[in-house]
């Protein structure tokens, strides 16, 4: 019975670690998607000769969002 209990506890601990890893991967994916969209917009704006100042401000806001998501 102790062996079964220990094995079950080990499986539960492994499951918790896997779930936490999935959450971290989902957060990283979200940040990467937002970043990719931002870079596309930045490059498009630059190619169109638009002032990058607004995009730089948006980048700062994006960085704040990314930092919040990673917490």
C-alpha positions in Angstrom: 0.0 0.0 0.0 2.9 2.4 0.8 4.4 1.7 -2.6 1.1 2.5 -4.4 0.8 5.7 -2.3 4.4 6.8 -3.1 3.9 6.0 -6.8 0.6 8.0 -6.9 2.3 11.0 -5.2 5.1 10.8 -7.7 2.6 10.8 -10.6 0.7 13.7 -9.1 3.9 15.7 -8.7 4.9 15.0 -12.3 1.4 16.0 -13.6 1.7 19.3 -11.7 5.1 20.0 -13.3 3.8 19.2 -16.7 0.8 21.5 -16.3 3.0 24.3 -15.2 5.2 23.8 -18.2 2.2 23.9 -20.5 1.1 27.2 -18.9 4.6 28.7 -19.4 4.7 27.5 -23.0 1.2 29.1 -23.7 2.4 32.4 -22.2 5.6 32.3 -24.3 3.6 31.5 -27.5 1.2 34.4 -26.8 4.1 36.8 -26.3 5.8 35.6 -29.4 2.6 36.0 -31.5 2.1 39.6 -30.2 5.8 40.4 -30.9 5.6 39.0 -34.4 2.6 41.1 -35.2 4.2 44.2 -33.7 7.4 43.6 -35.8 5.4 43.2 -38.9 3.6 46.5 -38.2 6.8 48.3 -37.4 8.5 47.1 -40.6 5.5 48.0 -42.7 5.3 51.4 -41.1 9.0 52.0 -41.7 8.7 50.9 -45.3 5.9 53.4 -45.8 8.0 56.2 -44.3 6.0 56.7 -41.2 7.4 58.2 -38.0 8.6 55.3 -35.8 8.0 57.3 -32.5 4.5 56.0 -32.1 5.7 52.4 -32.8 8.4 52.8 -30.2 5.8 53.8 -27.6 3.7 50.8 -28.7 6.8 48.6 -28.2 7.2 49.9 -24.6 3.5 49.0 -24.0 4.0 45.6 -25.5 7.1 45.0 -23.3 5.0 45.8 -20.2 2.3 43.4 -21.4 4.8 40.7 -22.0 6.3 41.2 -18.6 2.9 41.0 -17.0 2.1 37.8 -18.9 5.3 36.1 -17.8 4.5 36.7 -14.1 
